[in-house]
């Protein structure tokens, strides 16, 4: 009976450590996206790290990053994504979604991110400004200049 109890306790402790590692990976993925050169996300963009490039475009407080489950294709399949929110002048809000490649979820190493979608709209929902869809990161440079 004591052996069975010890095994059960060991499995519970191992399970709680595994859940804690997911959060660490989330943080690693966010750090990976921040450091990824924008040119690696979309050809024709500068070699600056994504976080620096976005901060230079928005000229506002640092962007906020979070991990979410999202749909990356019309088939209803979900993946781990990173949601980036930033204020964009004048009085606009920017949201960008990046998918983390399936291989990066299972292995440590070089991370690959895919831009999924984005929107830029009014920061105040009462505003009558339209919300615009962003299909490519390069569109941001023209929208925010």
GROMACS elastic network, one bead per residue, 0.5 to 0.9 nm:
[ bonds ]
;  ai    aj funct       b0    kb
    1     4     6  0.51246   500
    1     5     6  0.62287   500
    1     6     6  0.86335   500
    2     5     6  0.50586   500
    2     6     6  0.60919   500
    2     7     6  0.86012   500
    3     6     6  0.50380   500
    3     7     6  0.61670   500
    3     8     6  0.86079   500
    4     7     6  0.51261   500
    4     8     6  0.61990   500
    4     9     6  0.86281   500
    5     8     6  0.50928   500
    5     9     6  0.61384   500
    5    10     6  0.85520   500
    6     9     6  0.51195   500
    6    10     6  0.60835   500
    6    11     6  0.86486   500
    7    10     6  0.50397   500
    7    11     6  0.62069   500
    7    12     6  0.86847   500
    8    11     6  0.51737   500
    8    12     6  0.62948   500
    8    13     6  0.87437   500
    9    12     6  0.51369   500
    9    13     6  0.62677   500
    9    14     6  0.86444   500
   10    13     6  0.52045   500
   10    14     6  0.61478   500
   10    15     6  0.85825   500
   11    14     6  0.50877   500
   11    15     6  0.60808   500
   11    16     6  0.86949   500
   12    15     6  0.51116   500
   12    16     6  0.63235   500
   12    17     6  0.87756   500
   13    16     6  0.52445   500
   13    17     6  0.63751   500
   13    18     6  0.87573   500
   14    17     6  0.51907   500
   14    18     6  0.63072   500
   14    19     6  0.89241   500
   15    18     6  0.50762   500
   15    19     6  0.64770   500
   15    20     6  0.88381   500
   16    19     6  0.52370   500
   16    20     6  0.64405   500
   16    21     6  0.89029   500
   17    20     6  0.51076   500
   17    21     6  0.64370   500
   18    21     6  0.51839   500
   18    22     6  0.68769   500
   19    22     6  0.54204   500
   19    23     6  0.72544   500
   20    23     6  0.55643   500
   20    24     6  0.67558   500
   21    25     6  0.62455   500
   21    26     6  0.86552   500
   22    25     6  0.50643   500
   22    26     6  0.62405   500
   22    27     6  0.87485   500
   23    27     6  0.63349   500
   23    28     6  0.86117   500
   24    27     6  0.51487   500
   24    28     6  0.61975   500
   24    29     6  0.86779   500
   25    29     6  0.60560   500
   25    30     6  0.85536   500
   25   105     6  0.79166   500
   25   108     6  0.88949   500
   26    29     6  0.51536   500
   26    30     6  0.63006   500
   26    31     6  0.86814   500
   26    66     6  0.81954   500
   26    67     6  0.63725   500
   26    82     6  0.86100   500
   27    30     6  0.51281   500
   27    31     6  0.61828   500
   27    32     6  0.84812   500
   27    66     6  0.87037   500
   27    67     6  0.84979   500
   28    31     6  0.50732   500
   28    32     6  0.59726   500
   28    33     6  0.86537   500
   29    33     6  0.62232   500
   29    34     6  0.86308   500
   29    67     6  0.85273   500
   29    82     6  0.79325   500
   29   100     6  0.75310   500
   29   104     6  0.85074   500
   29   105     6  0.88930   500
   29   111     6  0.74555   500
   30    33     6  0.52002   500
   30    34     6  0.62506   500
   30    35     6  0.87533   500
   30    65     6  0.67429   500
   30    66     6  0.74858   500
   30    67     6  0.77423   500
   30    82     6  0.69037   500
   31    34     6  0.50825   500
   31    35     6  0.62956   500
   31    36     6  0.86424   500
   32    35     6  0.52846   500
   32    36     6  0.60758   500
   32   110     6  0.83437   500
   32   111     6  0.65514   500
   32   112     6  0.85932   500
   32   113     6  0.88753   500
   33    36     6  0.51026   500
   33    37     6  0.84609   500
   33    49     6  0.83124   500
   33    50     6  0.67124   500
   33    51     6  0.77471   500
   33    82     6  0.83962   500
   33    98     6  0.85992   500
   33   111     6  0.80306   500
   33   112     6  0.83636   500
   33   113     6  0.70874   500
   34    37     6  0.83404   500
   34    49     6  0.62818   500
   34    50     6  0.51534   500
   34    52     6  0.77942   500
   35    38     6  0.88853   500
   35    48     6  0.84493   500
   35    50     6  0.60715   500
   35    51     6  0.67836   500
   35    52     6  0.84908   500
   36    39     6  0.84079   500
   36    40     6  0.69235   500
   36    41     6  0.76612   500
   36    47     6  0.86989   500
   36    48     6  0.80129   500
   36    49     6  0.51854   500
   36    50     6  0.56864   500
   36    51     6  0.82804   500
   36   111     6  0.85319   500
   36   112     6  0.86422   500
   36   113     6  0.86098   500
   37    40     6  0.54156   500
   37    41     6  0.70329   500
   37    45     6  0.87362   500
   37    46     6  0.73767   500
   37    48     6  0.51449   500
   37    50     6  0.56479   500
   37    51     6  0.89757   500
   37    53     6  0.87377   500
   38    41     6  0.50857   500
   38    42     6  0.63429   500
   38    43     6  0.80730   500
   38    44     6  0.88626   500
   38    45     6  0.59116   500
   38    46     6  0.59684   500
   38    47     6  0.57898   500
   38    48     6  0.60218   500
   38    49     6  0.59833   500
   38    50     6  0.51194   500
   38    51     6  0.88938   500
   38    53     6  0.73607   500
   38   137     6  0.86410   500
   39    42     6  0.51222   500
   39    43     6  0.50812   500
   39    44     6  0.62030   500
   39    46     6  0.53333   500
   39    47     6  0.52468   500
   39    48     6  0.76720   500
   39    49     6  0.87747   500
   39    50     6  0.88657   500
   40    43     6  0.65609   500
   40    45     6  0.82489   500
   40    46     6  0.89666   500
   40    47     6  0.77578   500
   40   112     6  0.87804   500
   40   113     6  0.88173   500
   41    45     6  0.82876   500
   41    50     6  0.86253   500
   41   112     6  0.84496   500
   41   113     6  0.68823   500
   41   114     6  0.66312   500
   41   115     6  0.70384   500
   41   137     6  0.82398   500
   42    45     6  0.62134   500
   42   114     6  0.88969   500
   42   115     6  0.83945   500
   42   136     6  0.78242   500
   42   137     6  0.69830   500
   42   138     6  0.76279   500
   43    46     6  0.84438   500
   43   138     6  0.89374   500
   44   138     6  0.79729   500
   45    48     6  0.85320   500
   45   137     6  0.83911   500
   45   138     6  0.67759   500
   46    49     6  0.85444   500
   46    53     6  0.81290   500
   47    50     6  0.86421   500
   47    53     6  0.89235   500
   48    51     6  0.83203   500
   48    52     6  0.65778   500
   48    53     6  0.58920   500
   49    52     6  0.54804   500
   49    53     6  0.61646   500
   49    54     6  0.87186   500
   50    53     6  0.50737   500
   50    54     6  0.60888   500
   50    55     6  0.85242   500
   51    54     6  0.53073   500
   51    55     6  0.61228   500
   51    56     6  0.85893   500
   51    62     6  0.83100   500
   51    63     6  0.77184   500
   52    55     6  0.51614   500
   52    56     6  0.61122   500
   52    57     6  0.86566   500
   53    56     6  0.52309   500
   53    57     6  0.63421   500
   53    58     6  0.88712   500
   54    57     6  0.50753   500
   54    58     6  0.62049   500
   54    59     6  0.84410   500
   54    62     6  0.87398   500
   54    63     6  0.78442   500
   54    86     6  0.85115   500
   55    58     6  0.53065   500
   55    59     6  0.57752   500
   55    60     6  0.67354   500
   55    61     6  0.76623   500
   55    62     6  0.62734   500
   55    63     6  0.71101   500
   55    86     6  0.84927   500
   56    59     6  0.54706   500
   56    60     6  0.83019   500
   57    60     6  0.85663   500
   57    88     6  0.81217   500
   57   140     6  0.79840   500
   57   141     6  0.69239   500
   57   144     6  0.65604   500
   57   145     6  0.78419   500
   58    61     6  0.82635   500
   58    62     6  0.89209   500
   58    63     6  0.89844   500
   58    86     6  0.74469   500
   58    87     6  0.66975   500
   58    89     6  0.65412   500
   58   144     6  0.70304   500
   59    62     6  0.86995   500
   59    87     6  0.85014   500
   59    88     6  0.73982   500
   59    89     6  0.75701   500
   60    63     6  0.82122   500
   60    86     6  0.77326   500
   60    87     6  0.62042   500
   60    88     6  0.68384   500
   60    89     6  0.76627   500
   61    64     6  0.89509   500
   61    86     6  0.74697   500
   61    87     6  0.71012   500
   62    86     6  0.70799   500
   62    87     6  0.85553   500
   63    84     6  0.64842   500
   63    85     6  0.55573   500
   63    87     6  0.74685   500
   64    83     6  0.81154   500
   64    84     6  0.56623   500
   64    85     6  0.51389   500
   64    86     6  0.63735   500
   65    82     6  0.67134   500
   65    83     6  0.57454   500
   65    85     6  0.65625   500
   66    81     6  0.83974   500
   66    82     6  0.56145   500
   66    83     6  0.52416   500
   66    84     6  0.66615   500
   66    85     6  0.85968   500
   67    80     6  0.68981   500
   67    81     6  0.56259   500
   67    83     6  0.60323   500
   67    84     6  0.88701   500
   68    79     6  0.83761   500
   68    80     6  0.59622   500
   68    81     6  0.52653   500
   68    82     6  0.60930   500
   68    83     6  0.67844   500
   69    78     6  0.62213   500
   69    79     6  0.56028   500
   69    81     6  0.58346   500
   69    82     6  0.84684   500
   70    77     6  0.82473   500
   70    78     6  0.51810   500
   70    79     6  0.55052   500
   70    80     6  0.63470   500
   70    81     6  0.60033   500
   70    82     6  0.88948   500
   70    97     6  0.86498   500
   70    99     6  0.80171   500
   71    74     6  0.74582   500
   71    75     6  0.82880   500
   71    76     6  0.60119   500
   71    77     6  0.57146   500
   71    79     6  0.62832   500
   71    80     6  0.87542   500
   71    81     6  0.87142   500
   72    75     6  0.83778   500
   72    76     6  0.77742   500
   72    77     6  0.67562   500
   72    78     6  0.63342   500
   72    79     6  0.66611   500
   72    81     6  0.86434   500
   72    99     6  0.71486   500
   72   116     6  0.65571   500
   73    76     6  0.63761   500
   73    77     6  0.64967   500
   73    78     6  0.80595   500
   73   116     6  0.89762   500
   74    77     6  0.76089   500
   75    78     6  0.89388   500
   78    81     6  0.89472   500
   79    99     6  0.68140   500
   79   100     6  0.74670   500
   79   101     6  0.83766   500
   79   102     6  0.78347   500
   80    98     6  0.87193   500
   80    99     6  0.61290   500
   80   100     6  0.59046   500
   80   101     6  0.82231   500
   80   102     6  0.83593   500
   80   105     6  0.82356   500
   81    97     6  0.65291   500
   81    98     6  0.53745   500
   81   100     6  0.56492   500
   81   101     6  0.89692   500
   81   113     6  0.88087   500
   81   116     6  0.87726   500
   82    96     6  0.81599   500
   82    97     6  0.57004   500
   82    98     6  0.51660   500
   82    99     6  0.63875   500
   82   100     6  0.73772   500
   83    95     6  0.69028   500
   83    96     6  0.57981   500
   83    98     6  0.66108   500
   83    99     6  0.89611   500
   84    94     6  0.79383   500
   84    95     6  0.55882   500
   84    96     6  0.50649   500
   84    97     6  0.63317   500
   84    98     6  0.82070   500
   85    93     6  0.73146   500
   85    94     6  0.56164   500
   85    96     6  0.66088   500
   85    97     6  0.89879   500
   86    92     6  0.87701   500
   86    93     6  0.60258   500
   86    94     6  0.51313   500
   86    95     6  0.66456   500
   86    96     6  0.87595   500
   87    90     6  0.85898   500
   87    91     6  0.73432   500
   87    92     6  0.60147   500
   87    94     6  0.59950   500
   87    95     6  0.89335   500
   87   123     6  0.74822   500
   88    91     6  0.64736   500
   88    93     6  0.54583   500
   88    94     6  0.62420   500
   88   120     6  0.81061   500
   88   121     6  0.89538   500
   88   123     6  0.84762   500
   88   144     6  0.73442   500
   89    92     6  0.57015   500
   89    93     6  0.81536   500
   89   144     6  0.74668   500
   90   122     6  0.87634   500
   91   121     6  0.85832   500
   91   122     6  0.61126   500
   91   123     6  0.54737   500
   91   124     6  0.74692   500
   92   120     6  0.66368   500
   92   121     6  0.53262   500
   92   124     6  0.77862   500
   92   129     6  0.89353   500
   93   119     6  0.81384   500
   93   120     6  0.56108   500
   93   121     6  0.54253   500
   93   122     6  0.57335   500
   93   124     6  0.84724   500
   94   118     6  0.74241   500
   94   119     6  0.58594   500
   94   121     6  0.66806   500
   94   122     6  0.86776   500
   94   123     6  0.84103   500
   95   117     6  0.84106   500
   95   118     6  0.53965   500
   95   119     6  0.53287   500
   95   120     6  0.64682   500
   95   121     6  0.88438   500
   96   115     6  0.77279   500
   96   116     6  0.77892   500
   96   117     6  0.60216   500
   96   119     6  0.66356   500
   96   120     6  0.87448   500
   96   134     6  0.82716   500
   96   137     6  0.89021   500
   97   114     6  0.85587   500
   97   115     6  0.62112   500
   97   116     6  0.54790   500
   97   117     6  0.54233   500
   97   118     6  0.60581   500
   98   113     6  0.60379   500
   98   114     6  0.53048   500
   98   116     6  0.52918   500
   98   117     6  0.73794   500
   99   102     6  0.88580   500
   99   112     6  0.85025   500
   99   113     6  0.55738   500
   99   114     6  0.51336   500
   99   115     6  0.64807   500
   99   116     6  0.63856   500
  100   103     6  0.84100   500
  100   104     6  0.66902   500
  100   105     6  0.73078   500
  100   111     6  0.75650   500
  100   112     6  0.63052   500
  100   114     6  0.67474   500
  101   104     6  0.54408   500
  101   105     6  0.69236   500
  101   111     6  0.74294   500
  101   112     6  0.56947   500
  101   113     6  0.60843   500
  101   114     6  0.74357   500
  102   105     6  0.53676   500
  102   106     6  0.69908   500
  103   106     6  0.54163   500
  103   107     6  0.60786   500
  103   108     6  0.87010   500
  103   111     6  0.83881   500
  103   112     6  0.85846   500
  104   107     6  0.51478   500
  104   108     6  0.62999   500
  104   109     6  0.72070   500
  104   110     6  0.75593   500
  104   111     6  0.56781   500
  104   112     6  0.70573   500
  105   108     6  0.77294   500
  105   111     6  0.89833   500
  107   110     6  0.89082   500
  108   111     6  0.78491   500
  115   118     6  0.82775   500
  115   135     6  0.85156   500
  115   136     6  0.76136   500
  115   137     6  0.76819   500
  116   135     6  0.79395   500
  116   136     6  0.87994   500
  117   133     6  0.75632   500
  117   134     6  0.61907   500
  117   135     6  0.59043   500
  117   136     6  0.77668   500
  117   137     6  0.89711   500
  118   132     6  0.84479   500
  118   133     6  0.59121   500
  118   135     6  0.66798   500
  118   136     6  0.82019   500
  118   137     6  0.83905   500
  119   131     6  0.65837   500
  119   132     6  0.55274   500
  119   134     6  0.53480   500
  119   135     6  0.86463   500
  120   123     6  0.88829   500
  120   130     6  0.85891   500
  120   131     6  0.56074   500
  120   132     6  0.53273   500
  120   133     6  0.66985   500
  120   134     6  0.73060   500
  120   140     6  0.89541   500
  120   143     6  0.88899   500
  121   124     6  0.86870   500
  121   125     6  0.87398   500
  121   129     6  0.68019   500
  121   130     6  0.61042   500
  121   132     6  0.61708   500
  121   133     6  0.87909   500
  122   125     6  0.63246   500
  122   126     6  0.82948   500
  122   127     6  0.61666   500
  122   128     6  0.78232   500
  122   129     6  0.59022   500
  122   130     6  0.72466   500
  122   131     6  0.68076   500
  123   126     6  0.88418   500
  123   127     6  0.79553   500
  124   127     6  0.56145   500
  125   128     6  0.79684   500
  125   129     6  0.89729   500
  126   129     6  0.88911   500
  127   130     6  0.84277   500
  134   137     6  0.71009   500
  134   138     6  0.89842   500
  134   139     6  0.66763   500
  134   140     6  0.74645   500
  135   138     6  0.87417   500
  135   139     6  0.74722   500
  136   139     6  0.56422   500
  136   140     6  0.77343   500
  137   140     6  0.56290   500
  137   141     6  0.77934   500
  138   141     6  0.57618   500
  138   142     6  0.75106   500
  139   142     6  0.55467   500
  139   143     6  0.62668   500
  139   144     6  0.87242   500
  140   144     6  0.59194   500
  140   145     6  0.84096   500
  141   144     6  0.55208   500
  141   145     6  0.62294   500
  142   145     6  0.54731   500
